[in-house]
Amino acid sequence: MSEWQKAHWHPEQSRRIVARIVVEGDLTLQSPAHFGNGDQDDLTDMPLLTDLRDGKTPLLPGASVAGALRSFLRTCEQGYLAGVPRYDDFADPAGFRAAQQREWNSLERQLFGGFGIEETGGERRQLSEQSSLIVEDAFGRHHHIERRHGVKLDKATRTAEDKKLFDTQLWAAGTTFPLRLELVIRHGDDANALKQALVIALGGFSDGHITLGARKRRGYGAVQVTQWRVRQYDLHNPQHLCDWLENGPESLPHNTAVADLPTALDVTQPLIDARRAFHLRATFALDGSLLIRAEGRSSSVADFVHLQARQADGQEMPILSGTSLAGALRARAAKIANTIGTPERAKAMIDRLFGPEMDGARTTPKASRLLVRETAIDRGVADLVQNRVSIDRFTGGARDTALFNEQPVWGKPETTITMDLRLLNPKDADVGLLLLLLKDLWTGDLPLGGESSVGRGRLKGKEATLTLGETVWQIEDDNGRLQFSGNGSQAELQDKYLQAFLEEVGQ
């Protein structure tokens, strides 16, 4: 060791790393995703983030992955929408200090680092801890680009507002990002707690509860990792140390794949899950046709074509987009709430459920608590073209140069559309409102997509599963009559949840 190293390096100030665990997995998009940087270009309002070296390869920043993992771990520990303790939220300083101490001892802080306060002899000292998890940038493979148009509708006329059309570039479903994470364990760390935290966080990728990118609560950014590869290095072992120095940066071979991540990391503690959500999964038949207009394609033979999207298996299928479904649900929810209650109470409830509409800088943005998934329309007919003509109201004849054709998706007896909604931190009144929305969808009273005035977009309910904690309601259509099963009671849906909604918004 040189004299300079002797003068400037102190072993007690080093990180004293005793082990490293490398975890890799292929993250595949299950629905289109937008990873951007907020910029615009001449071709689109929301372009994609790409590798600067070639301008084409998809880029998923490690910071985005780490943020999603941290948020999911915090959610599992403390529940949805758990905020950071603030001094003003506590009646006495002791309560605030206790909350800070719980934050410091949390699995989230141990894995991802953070800040804290230490009091010794009446003196307060700020602590900071570096993250124990290193997350690398991921560069996509097998990628395709989709373009989606969006528009804001006027609440009164249900037509497009002026100058509110925008478009978004998306990476298509099936795009794969190779993830690489490295857990650093130092002398004095609780290795079991770090491994448990890592298993909980990565579980969000395995079960699909973590979504990435923009508008992820409206169906974009659904992802999944089906298999993990793991290699552990005990740096006390000279052979492991040399192996990490020589091969540490290399990708893990396929023979390091594990069937169960907790078993591979020797995690035996029960996994924490403080999340509380109301889950609604319903299957409908398509009564007639559905038309959600998509950007025209050069190969299209129709003027207006129903929206189709590439699936994770590479197949192009007609879809019900999460943005269209959420917009229809919000509009009908507002109509129901305003019919029953006062405008002030109705607006407060709709904003709480779907997030407030932005009104310049005066509105504090809040994310929607209702998560809507994008879904493929199974066994629909999407290759039939319908010719239509506009009629002159005065003469009753065909209007000149007004012939047009459309290519919606048509329903057959076996056509199904499955909706997946998840409400975070539900109140009884929120569940009651969702039940009313389900009723309108079930009976065909709430059409989806465009041209509802000519009969498009109507559904017929077939079956639904409602889950709240350990309580499950199952509803099936039996020749026009509803059959209930599961451990939840039918009376509870009406007497508890619908009544709570009426009491909250009622006059």
Beta strands, then each sheet from edge to edge (+ up, - down):
strand 1: 17-29
strand 2: 59-60
strand 3: 114-120
strand 4: 123-129
strand 5: 133-135
strand 6: 138-139
strand 7: 145-153
strand 8: 160-171
strand 9: 176-186
strand 10: 223-234
strand 11: 257-258
strand 12: 277-286
strand 13: 289-290
strand 14: 304-305
strand 15: 308-310
strand 16: 316-320
strand 17: 370-372
strand 18: 375-378
strand 19: 386-391
strand 20: 398-407
strand 21: 409-410
strand 22: 416-424
strand 23: 459-468
strand 24: 471-478
strand 25: 481-485
sheet 1: 5+ 9- 1+ 10- 11+
sheet 2: 2+ 6-
sheet 3: 3+ 4-
sheet 4: 7+ 8-
sheet 5: 15+ 16- 18+ 22- 12+ 23- 24+ 25-
sheet 6: 13+ 21-
sheet 7: 14+ 20+ 19-
sheet 8: 15+ 16- 18+ 22- 17+
end
